Amino acid sequence: MKNLVLSIRGFINRNLYRFIIKPLIFLWPPEIAHNKLKTFGKAMSSNVLGRSILRILFYYKHPSLETVVDNVRYDNPIGLSAGFDKDGELANAYPQLGFGFAEFGSFTGEVCPGNPGVGRRLFRMPKSKSILVWYGLNNQGADKISERLKDKEFKIPIGVNAAKSNLTPEFVLEDSIADYMKTLRAFKDIGHYFTINISCPNTQDSEPFAEKENLGALLEAINAERTERPIYVKLAADLEMNQVDDILDVCMEYKIEGVVLANLAKPEFNNEFVKEELTFHKGAMSGLPLQRIATSLVRHVYRYTRGEMTIIAVGGVFNAEDAYEKITSGANLIEMITGMIYDGPQVMGEINRGLVKLLEKDGFNSIAEAVGSRNPLPKLKD
Ligand SMILES: Cc1cc2nc3c(=O)[nH]c(=O)nc-3n(C[C@H](O)[C@H](O)[C@H](O)COP(=O)(O)O)c2cc1C
């Protein structure tokens, strides 16, 4: 009976979104739509009535989805990825929408206006099921955001994604490290894990922390003030495999708990989108063009680290099968944004319901049992 009610709810939500709500939202330019949705979400989740409505429409929970990763307990493995909530404003909405966790940010040490062209820094690519992003790390800065969140009680685990302020074209190692450290210090008592974003494709000084020496210096500074909280490093989608291995080696040397795979895909290194949809030639793509790359990265990293590092997989997750493929390839947790934009806010609940069925079908009692199950590790030679 419960399953029937959930199926009917899902059917109504999905079609309402597809045929009425999305066409209306898509009348606005994407950056404006993003801001309006956040304003609406904030208003809805600011009071008991609004939160109850969201919960009735979208919430889903099942014991087999509970998982513990690096001592943090998650109700389910589906989280919001960084970039949707750049100022950490919608914490009250995510649990009701069925998310198991949410990653805020990227936050930067200084206030960051982002790239020029406010209101025109996102581009929809609907045939490619993708969004071209040219935001450039706009956020209110670590001080202001941490001050607002410092006494907040979160209902689900919160990731704090730290990036380096995108204010100058020159890279100065010490200043850049100080910028990350400012955010980590400001958020030292806020949230449940840190993501160190070394892979924003829209910054003026490119991705200098993908270099071994720079990354080592950053992680050394972080380790000097390390707490119990897990730290994950977010990698770019389009690195050479030897660069990925170098980054992993440095992360393992500094005992970083895990990696987030991956950030947006740059069109110049990608062939998995409909070419005529690329009307703006800066920025990088989310969604389907990233799906296969992210999964390949998960498979590689799981094997390279022999399953010893936590993997948060993100990129082109639209349904339960997509999420399960990443989990069985080696991911402990999943994040998403684009699937929610194209398919609606019921999609997290649908993915979670689908995951329960997929686990059952394969005879697993928990997400943890399924992690890496279709990516068996080769035996080590003596
Ligand atoms: C509008 C938008 C803004 C983003 N901003 C950030 C960001 O500030 N920091 C970050 O680490 N990733 C950012 N990302 C990348 C996402 O976190 C994620 O890695 C990527 O979108 C792939 O997931 P998806 O296919 O489910 O959207 C952004 C993505 C989108 C769509």
The ligand as an SDF file (V2000), in Angstrom:
LIG
                    3D

 31 33  0  0  0  0  0  0  0  0999 V2000
   25.2560   26.0560  -11.3950 C   0  0  0  0  0  0  0  0  0  0  0  0
   26.4240   25.2480  -10.9160 C   0  0  0  0  0  0  0  0  0  0  0  0
   27.3750   25.8400  -10.0850 C   0  0  0  0  0  0  0  0  0  0  0  0
   28.4590   25.0910   -9.6390 C   0  0  0  0  0  0  0  0  0  0  0  0
   29.3600   25.6610   -8.7720 N   0  0  0  0  0  0  0  0  0  0  0  0
   30.2900   24.8830   -8.1650 C   0  0  0  0  0  0  0  0  0  0  0  0
   31.0920   25.3840   -7.1110 C   0  0  0  0  0  0  0  0  0  0  0  0
   30.9850   26.5380   -6.7090 O   0  0  0  0  0  0  0  0  0  0  0  0
   32.0040   24.5480   -6.5450 N   0  0  0  0  0  0  0  0  0  0  0  0
   32.1540   23.2400   -6.9330 C   0  0  0  0  0  0  0  0  0  0  0  0
   32.9730   22.5240   -6.3530 O   0  0  0  0  0  0  0  0  0  0  0  0
   31.3960   22.7330   -7.9330 N   0  0  0  0  0  0  0  0  0  0  0  0
   30.4730   23.5130   -8.5360 C   0  0  0  0  0  0  0  0  0  0  0  0
   29.6610   22.9860   -9.5160 N   0  0  0  0  0  0  0  0  0  0  0  0
   29.8870   21.5910   -9.9710 C   0  0  0  0  0  0  0  0  0  0  0  0
   28.9620   20.6080   -9.2450 C   0  0  0  0  0  0  0  0  0  0  0  0
   29.2340   20.5690   -7.8830 O   0  0  0  0  0  0  0  0  0  0  0  0
   29.0980   19.2010   -9.8450 C   0  0  0  0  0  0  0  0  0  0  0  0
   30.4360   18.7680   -9.6960 O   0  0  0  0  0  0  0  0  0  0  0  0
   28.6960   19.1480  -11.3050 C   0  0  0  0  0  0  0  0  0  0  0  0
   27.6100   19.9890  -11.5800 O   0  0  0  0  0  0  0  0  0  0  0  0
   28.3240   17.7490  -11.7380 C   0  0  0  0  0  0  0  0  0  0  0  0
   27.1440   17.3050  -11.1080 O   0  0  0  0  0  0  0  0  0  0  0  0
   25.7100   17.2630  -11.8720 P   0  0  0  0  0  0  0  0  0  0  0  0
   25.9600   16.6440  -13.2080 O   0  0  0  0  0  0  0  0  0  0  0  0
   24.8380   16.4500  -11.0000 O   0  0  0  0  0  0  0  0  0  0  0  0
   25.2680   18.6740  -11.9690 O   0  0  0  0  0  0  0  0  0  0  0  0
   28.5940   23.7340  -10.0210 C   0  0  0  0  0  0  0  0  0  0  0  0
   27.6360   23.1620  -10.8650 C   0  0  0  0  0  0  0  0  0  0  0  0
   26.5560   23.8880  -11.3080 C   0  0  0  0  0  0  0  0  0  0  0  0
   25.5380   23.2280  -12.2000 C   0  0  0  0  0  0  0  0  0  0  0  0
  1  2  1  0
  2  3  1  0
  2 30  2  0
  3  4  2  0
  4  5  1  0
  4 28  1  0
  5  6  2  0
  6  7  1  0
  6 13  1  0
  7  8  2  0
  7  9  1  0
  9 10  1  0
 10 11  2  0
 10 12  1  0
 12 13  2  0
 13 14  1  0
 14 15  1  0
 14 28  1  0
 15 16  1  0
 16 17  1  0
 16 18  1  0
 18 19  1  0
 18 20  1  0
 20 21  1  0
 20 22  1  0
 22 23  1  0
 23 24  1  0
 24 25  2  0
 24 26  1  0
 24 27  1  0
 28 29  2  0
 29 30  1  0
 30 31  1  0
M  END
$$$$
